[in-house]
């Protein structure tokens, strides 16, 4: 017997070895893909939100994270809120991570039940008074936020809610450095949102989870800090960064929180723009231009946010405008730190708010009829909670709807309050 070399057999054998190696590579690729899926939230449909008749609301500042009113003051402030927003109108309220006391916040929930108000809880971290920023939440050794998420979920579950749906927004403007330990981190916030949303949904079937509203006016400062020493990102770059880290991150929420402020907190509702600011060395290789007519800055800025979500394959989500509004020239405290140049007077801000809600329809002859979509006519909008009813006058004197003294006693109201009061009474 001879051992003659057969080139055809050798070729077949080589081919078989290559196929085996190829199948191993395919198997390894499949395993890697499964691992990536395991680390991603996976696509899920948002939980349903019922049709809501009353969209009116207001953002409360019983506690703003730095200052707070004693619970003894809460009933008076919340009675004013109930008068303004009407039956089962919305009230948004911040709760800090170091204040997750169900007994304390049950007072708030019981007042909502008594006054027929629909609460929206905004889960916050802890304000660092030395650095003047909100701390980033603590990460677990495995780089998740499951421990922090479990604490939030246990708190939410322990409350007796006055409504069937439990609306919760996770964080606030994380594209600001001062909302995330001095420097925004889209990957970290995406992981935080995933973990908190998963924990809330598991603990409370009635939970309806919203993202943190982004600030559409924030520039991208790149590798250099802003003039205040902190870093910032524009909302598009931040959202793109979230999706780059966890492609299905926005499938964990049930509704969209938007901060649809007018330019400079002073412009009329018809002044809307599309603009993204990048300074220093900031870039965004994933940037995409929206269709003409879609603006990211103004009272309908959520249109751009919904369009941006659509580029990730996310269908239209119900919109909760958890912050919006105008600052006014008047203030109970003339030295309030929220003062600004060329602020309209309170009577004008009430007119702007009326227009943003209802449109013009010939009621203000010297003002435009078009240039914005009135919130109450926009089927995408579920709730509008302007910022804010009752902050500490030294900080929020030009923002407040109530005229307050330093103890929190109500001295008077501004015209924006009267506008909502008349609307709620006539509805």
HELIX and SHEET records of a PDB file:
HELIX    1   1 UNK A    7  UNK A   39  1                                  33    
HELIX    2   2 UNK A   71  UNK A   85  1                                  15    
HELIX    3   3 UNK A   97  UNK A   99  5                                   3    
HELIX    4   4 UNK A  102  UNK A  115  1                                  14    
HELIX    5   5 UNK A  146  UNK A  158  1                                  13    
HELIX    6   6 UNK A  177  UNK A  179  5                                   3    
HELIX    7   7 UNK A  186  UNK A  203  1                                  18    
HELIX    8   8 UNK A  235  UNK A  245  1                                  11    
HELIX    9   9 UNK A  249  UNK A  252  5                                   4    
HELIX   10  10 UNK A  263  UNK A  265  5                                   3    
HELIX   11  11 UNK A  302  UNK A  311  1                                  10    
HELIX   12  12 UNK A  346  UNK A  358  1                                  13    
HELIX   13  13 UNK A  375  UNK A  377  5                                   3    
HELIX   14  14 UNK A  393  UNK A  396  1                                   4    
HELIX   15  15 UNK A  415  UNK A  426  1                                  12    
SHEET    1   A 8 UNK A 207  UNK A 210  0                                        
SHEET    2   A 8 UNK A 166  UNK A 170  1                                        
SHEET    3   A 8 UNK A 117  UNK A 123  1                                        
SHEET    4   A 8 UNK A  89  UNK A  95  1                                        
SHEET    5   A 8 UNK A  56  UNK A  59  1                                        
SHEET    6   A 8 UNK A 381  UNK A 387  1                                        
SHEET    7   A 8 UNK A 318  UNK A 323  1                                        
SHEET    8   A 8 UNK A 255  UNK A 259  1                                        
SHEET    1   B 2 UNK A 127  UNK A 128  0                                        
SHEET    2   B 2 UNK A 133  UNK A 134 -1                                        
SHEET    1   C 2 UNK A 402  UNK A 404  0                                        
SHEET    2   C 2 UNK A 410  UNK A 413 -1                                        
END                                                                             
